[in-house]
Amino acid sequence: MKKYSEKAEVLERIANGITWWIGSIPSLIAHTLFFIISFLLPLLGIVEFDKMLLILTTVVSLEAIYLAIFIQMSVNKSHEKIEDIQEDIEEISEDIEDIQEDIEEINEDIEDIQEDIEEINEEEEEEDHNERAKNVILKSNVNSNKNEIKALKDKIQELQNKIDELGKDEAGIKNNE
């Protein structure tokens, strides 16, 4: 099987080379010279005109047959390459669709993350506002408590003064007795 594929590969290279050469300017020059010489041979009396036409027709017919085969081989090979390229394009298209879906999912994830960040920022702002409100309330309570404590101290001082007066009055009463 390996020898067959190697032989086929060699034949394909030969066919490609011949097809390439036939389509080149050197081939055009060679064929033109061949036809000129073919028609000069009968004029120079080297070959009879009928035999030259028979040989020329046979050679040209064989060349045409082989060229048709070589050209068809090239067309088949090109067709195979085109099919391979179409398959590659289809695979690439599928990959692009998959990538687009992935990008859409990533965009959705980004939108979700942005929403989460906005919610966190709003919560932090709300927490900051609540914290400030608590601080204001605490300061207010502290001031209120200071005022109450001062009022209590004043009451305690007043009561202490009354106790001291009562103690003096009681001491005076005892001294008078």
Beta strands, then each sheet from edge to edge (+ up, - down):
end
